[in-house]
Structures are given as C-alpha cells and as structure tokens.
C-alpha cells in the first residue's frame, strides 16, 4: 500500500502582509478591465454620436458633462494614469531592477500618488479651459 504523505500547502493571503506593491498589482488588473470595458463603451458612444449628427452629439455631451458623467470620466482618467504608471513600473522590474523591497515599495507608492496627481492636474486644466 502506498503511504500518504502530507504535501506542502500554498501560502494564503492571510499569511502575507499587505503592502503597496500588492495593491498596485491588483489595481493594474482592475484599471485594465475598467479601461477595456467602460473606456471602449464610452469611446464607441462618442464616435457613434459624432456620426449620427448634432442631436446625438448633444445628448452625449449632456450626459458626459453631468455630475455622474464627469465622475465616470475622471475615474477613467485616473484608471488610465494608474495603468500607465503601473505598466512603466512593471517594465522597470522586467529589466531586473527595483526588486529590493524598499525601492519596490517606493515605486508602488509613487504610481498611486502620481496617478492621482496627474488626474488632478489634467482635470484642473480641462475644467479651467472650459470656463
């Protein structure tokens, strides 16, 4: 008879301490999904409104400039910048650099801070130009 040996178990999320690098990794996936689904839907609606004429474009503009529309557009802008900066961070680590925990943690925090800062700057400019 074969004896049963206990096999090692894979570490569970409760064992690992959460850090900024884990948050950025999850955000990278989530922002990619948001950009793919919501971004593509809004882009398609905008292009369709351009083709369909002034009434369709006026409807799109009315929805896009409403408070909920602005929240969605600002969220997509943040998603874009977060995904971009996280992608650059991944590119750096793919070269074999920045694997030390301190540098890795700092770069992860910088992606979050940078994406928020770039979003605020872009929308401050866009809303300032619109007035």
Secondary structure, DSSP 8 states (H G I E B T S, - for coil): ------------TTTS---HHHHHHHHHHHHHHHIIIIIHHHHHHHHHHHHH-HHHHHHHHHHHTSHHHHHHHHHHHHHHHHHHHHHHHHHHHHTT---SHHHHHHHHHHHHHHHHHHHHHHHHHHHHHH-
